[in-house]
Structures are given as structure tokens and as C-alpha cells.
Amino acid sequence: MNEASPVVSGHAPERMRHLILEIVQALADFPDDVSIEMIEDHESTIMRIRVAPQDIGKVIGKQGRTARSLRTIIGAASMKMRHRFSLDIIEDDDFEDEEPQTS
């Protein structure tokens, strides 16, 4: 195999993004509405997954089991890539509520 060594931290965030995007799109009824925002730091990356409101339950799962499984996969891949990742699942409607409110 002509594959690069597992310590490819420059490519690690993009490889992880692709992995999680494929899994979440397979779970979602509206796969075109799935997006992942990568917030990178030099030692870690936060992955914010946005899904349609109808898909939030499918991505989180009963009692958070699906989300926990996604985090387990991320943890295992993180060890191989030697780069820390964390996962946030955000319902699409949440972003409309993030605007500053004045009272």
C-alpha cells in the first residue's frame, strides 16, 4: 500500500469530516441538509454538525446512543490520527436563536 503514515495531522480534520459526514448523511432523512463546521485549534478540532430539525432525533438516537456511538468512532479515529476531535450536534433552528437579543 502506498498510504501515508497515520500521523498526518494536516489531513486529519478533513479525513474525519468526511468520515462523520458520510455516517450522519446515511442516518438522516434529509442528507442534503447535513453540514459540518470545523473549528480548528492547533491541538484539537471541534466538529459542529447541523441537521434538519426532523433529523435531530435520528442523529442523537434513543437516550443519546447514536451520538455516543459517533463519539466513540471519533475517539478511536482520533487515537490513530493523533489529533483530538470533539463533536457538537446542533439543530438547524438553533442558529436563528444565536443572534444577540436586546431587552
C-alpha positions as CSV (number, residue, x, y, z in Angstrom):
1,M,0.0,0.0,0.0
2,N,1.2,3.5,-0.8
3,E,-0.7,5.1,2.1
4,A,0.7,7.9,4.2
5,S,1.5,7.2,7.9
6,P,-1.3,7.7,10.4
7,V,0.4,10.8,11.7
8,V,-0.9,13.1,9.1
9,S,-2.3,15.8,11.3
10,G,-2.6,18.3,8.4
11,H,-5.1,16.0,6.7
12,A,-6.7,14.6,9.8
13,P,-9.5,17.2,10.2
14,E,-10.6,16.7,6.5
15,R,-10.5,12.9,6.8
16,M,-12.5,13.0,10.0
17,R,-15.0,15.4,8.5
18,H,-15.6,13.1,5.5
19,L,-16.0,10.1,7.8
20,I,-18.6,11.7,10.1
21,L,-20.4,13.4,7.2
22,E,-20.9,10.0,5.4
23,I,-22.2,8.4,8.6
24,V,-24.6,11.3,9.5
25,Q,-25.9,11.6,6.0
26,A,-26.7,7.9,6.0
27,L,-28.7,8.3,9.2
28,A,-30.6,11.5,8.1
29,D,-33.9,11.6,6.1
30,F,-32.6,14.9,4.6
31,P,-28.9,14.2,3.9
32,D,-28.5,17.4,1.8
33,D,-29.2,19.4,5.0
34,V,-26.3,17.9,6.9
35,S,-23.3,20.1,7.2
36,I,-20.2,20.1,9.4
37,E,-18.4,23.2,10.6
38,M,-14.8,22.5,11.6
39,I,-13.4,24.8,14.4
40,E,-9.7,24.1,14.4
41,D,-7.1,24.7,17.1
42,H,-3.5,23.6,16.9
43,E,-4.2,20.6,19.2
44,S,-7.8,19.9,18.6
45,T,-10.8,20.3,16.3
46,I,-14.5,20.8,17.2
47,M,-16.9,19.4,14.7
48,R,-20.3,21.1,14.8
49,I,-22.9,19.0,12.9
50,R,-26.0,20.8,11.7
51,V,-29.0,18.7,10.7
52,A,-32.6,19.4,9.8
53,P,-35.0,19.6,12.8
54,Q,-36.7,16.4,11.6
55,D,-33.3,14.5,11.8
56,I,-32.1,15.6,15.2
57,G,-33.6,12.6,16.9
58,K,-32.1,10.2,14.4
59,V,-28.6,11.6,14.9
60,I,-28.8,11.7,18.7
61,G,-30.7,8.4,19.0
62,K,-32.6,7.0,21.9
63,Q,-31.0,8.2,25.2
64,G,-28.2,9.6,23.1
65,R,-26.9,6.2,22.0
66,T,-26.2,7.1,18.4
67,A,-24.4,10.3,19.4
68,R,-22.4,8.3,21.9
69,S,-21.5,5.8,19.1
70,L,-20.4,8.7,16.9
71,R,-18.2,10.0,19.7
72,T,-16.7,6.5,20.2
73,I,-15.8,6.3,16.5
74,I,-14.3,9.8,16.7
75,G,-12.3,8.8,19.7
76,A,-10.9,5.7,18.0
77,A,-10.0,7.6,14.8
78,S,-8.5,10.4,16.9
79,M,-6.1,8.0,18.5
80,K,-4.9,6.8,15.1
81,M,-4.7,10.3,13.7
82,R,-3.1,11.7,16.9
83,H,-5.4,14.7,16.8
84,R,-8.2,15.4,19.3
85,F,-11.7,15.9,18.0
86,S,-14.9,16.7,19.7
87,L,-18.5,16.6,18.4
88,D,-21.4,19.0,18.8
89,I,-24.8,18.2,17.3
90,I,-26.8,21.3,16.5
91,E,-30.4,21.5,15.3
92,D,-30.6,23.9,12.3
93,D,-33.2,26.1,14.0
94,D,-30.7,26.8,16.9
95,F,-28.6,29.2,14.7
96,E,-31.5,31.6,14.3
97,D,-31.7,31.9,18.1
98,E,-28.0,32.8,18.5
99,E,-28.5,36.3,17.3
100,P,-27.9,38.8,20.1
101,Q,-31.1,39.7,21.9
102,T,-31.8,43.1,23.4
103,S,-34.1,43.6,26.2
